[in-house]
Amino acid sequence: MSKISKRSTILMPTAEEDKTITAAAKSDLDAQPLTPKQLKAMVPIRALRGRPRSENKKLLVSVRYSPEVIAYFKSTGEGWQSRMDGVLRKYVTRHSRSA
């Protein structure tokens, strides 16, 4: 029993076919090749996706707070987690022992 490959075979054009394809592309005004300047200006898409990386990486932890604390911070609107982090940072700054 022979194995049938699920991958399609990619056939690369010969040098002559490649020249014909390139000539046809260059003659099409709507499909002009990119200039070296345009190619240099291109940025990989993964560099544009998502949030910029933070210099202050935060740790993901699981913590349980009382319902009243969560309700208060949520009632302050969007960004309540960041405000909660700010309050805890202030507490640490005030209560840390200086050597």
C-alpha positions as CSV (number, residue, x, y, z in Angstrom):
1,M,0.0,0.0,0.0
2,S,1.5,3.3,-1.0
3,K,1.4,6.4,1.1
4,I,-0.4,9.4,-0.3
5,S,1.2,12.7,0.9
6,K,-1.2,15.3,2.3
7,R,1.2,18.0,1.4
8,S,0.9,19.5,-2.1
9,T,4.0,19.5,-4.2
10,I,5.5,22.9,-4.9
11,L,6.9,23.2,-8.4
12,M,9.4,26.0,-8.8
13,P,9.5,27.7,-12.2
14,T,12.4,27.2,-14.5
15,A,14.8,30.1,-15.1
16,E,13.1,30.8,-18.5
17,E,9.6,30.7,-16.9
18,D,10.8,33.0,-14.1
19,K,12.0,35.5,-16.7
20,T,8.7,35.4,-18.5
21,I,6.8,35.9,-15.2
22,T,9.0,38.8,-14.1
23,A,8.7,40.5,-17.5
24,A,4.9,40.2,-17.3
25,A,4.8,41.6,-13.8
26,K,7.0,44.6,-14.8
27,S,4.8,45.4,-17.7
28,D,1.6,45.5,-15.5
29,L,1.3,49.1,-14.2
30,D,-0.8,48.0,-11.3
31,A,1.7,45.4,-10.1
32,Q,5.1,47.1,-10.1
33,P,7.8,45.5,-8.0
34,L,8.7,47.3,-4.8
35,T,11.8,49.5,-4.9
36,P,14.7,48.8,-2.6
37,K,13.6,51.9,-0.6
38,Q,10.1,50.5,-0.2
39,L,11.4,47.1,0.9
40,K,13.7,48.7,3.5
41,A,10.8,50.7,5.0
42,M,8.7,47.5,5.5
43,V,8.4,46.3,9.1
44,P,7.6,42.6,10.0
45,I,3.9,42.4,11.1
46,R,4.8,40.8,14.4
47,A,6.6,44.0,15.3
48,L,3.3,45.9,14.9
49,R,1.0,43.5,16.7
50,G,-0.2,43.8,20.3
51,R,0.9,46.0,23.1
52,P,4.4,47.4,23.3
53,R,6.6,45.4,25.7
54,S,6.8,47.0,29.1
55,E,10.1,47.7,30.8
56,N,8.4,46.9,34.2
57,K,7.2,43.4,33.7
58,K,4.5,42.4,36.1
59,L,3.9,39.0,37.5
60,L,0.7,37.1,37.1
61,V,-0.5,35.8,40.5
62,S,-3.8,34.5,41.9
63,V,-4.9,36.5,45.0
64,R,-8.2,36.6,46.9
65,Y,-9.5,39.9,48.0
66,S,-12.6,40.7,50.0
67,P,-15.7,41.5,47.9
68,E,-15.9,45.0,49.3
69,V,-12.3,45.8,48.1
70,I,-13.0,44.5,44.6
71,A,-16.4,46.3,44.4
72,Y,-14.7,49.6,45.5
73,F,-12.0,49.4,42.9
74,K,-14.3,48.2,40.1
75,S,-16.7,51.2,40.9
76,T,-13.8,53.6,40.0
77,G,-14.1,52.5,36.3
78,E,-11.7,51.3,33.7
79,G,-8.2,50.7,34.8
80,W,-9.2,49.6,38.4
81,Q,-6.5,46.9,38.4
82,S,-3.8,49.5,37.7
83,R,-5.2,51.8,40.5
84,M,-5.2,48.8,42.9
85,D,-1.5,48.2,41.9
86,G,-0.7,51.8,42.6
87,V,-2.3,51.7,46.0
88,L,-0.2,48.6,46.9
89,R,3.0,50.2,45.5
90,K,2.4,53.3,47.7
91,Y,1.9,51.0,50.7
92,V,5.2,49.1,50.0
93,T,7.1,52.4,49.5
94,R,5.8,53.8,52.8
95,H,6.3,50.6,54.8
96,S,9.6,49.3,53.4
97,R,12.5,49.3,55.8
98,S,15.4,51.4,54.6
99,A,18.8,50.0,55.4
